[in-house]
Amino acid sequence: MDVATNPFDMNQVTKAPFGQMERITYSQVSAMPQGMMGGMNRDELMDSIAYLISGGDPSHRVFQ
């Protein structure tokens, strides 16, 4: 299993055998800087959400 070890660089992963994992938890804290959304206009916010939904794939249907 690939484990993301740096929320600011998702290319940094560590390989770990699934059977040796003690638990899997999701972060309760966003990597997005606090207050960043408040400075976005509607189009910027929609683009950011589309990017997150698509996983960065520009050919994803969310961009159509």
N, C-alpha and C positions, 0 to 999 in steps of 0.2 A: 504494500500500500504506500502511496506517495503522501507525505505529510508536509504541508506548507509550514515552514518554520519562520518565515518573515512576512507579515501581512503587507508590507510595503514593496515586496518583490516576490510575486507569486512564482517566479522562476527558481527560487531557492526552495528546493524540496529535499526531504530526507526519505530514503526508502526504508520501510520497516515492515517485517513480516506481520500480516494481519493477526496471526495466532499469538503473537507476543504483545499485542496492544492490550493495555489494561482498561482503557476507556477512550471514548471519542466524545469530545465536547466542542461545542461551537462558541466562538467568542461572544461575549455579551457587550463588547465595545466595538464600535465601528472604526475602521481605519481612516474614514473621512474626517478631516479636521473639523472640530466643533465650530458651528456657525457658518460653515461653508455654503450650505444650501440657502441660507437667508440672503446671501448676496447674489444668487442666481436669478435670472429672469425665467419666464415660463419655458422658452425654447431650450435654454441651457439645462434646466432641470429635466425636461423630457428627454433630451439627448443623453444625459447621465443615466437616467433610469433605463433607457433603451440599451445603452452600453452594458449595464449590469445584467439585464435580462439575457442579452445575446452572448454574454461571455466574451465580448470584444470581437465577435465575428461580423464583419461588415455585410456579409451576404445573408445574415439571419433575417427571417420574415418580419421581425419587429422594425426593421429599417425600410421596409417596402412602403 
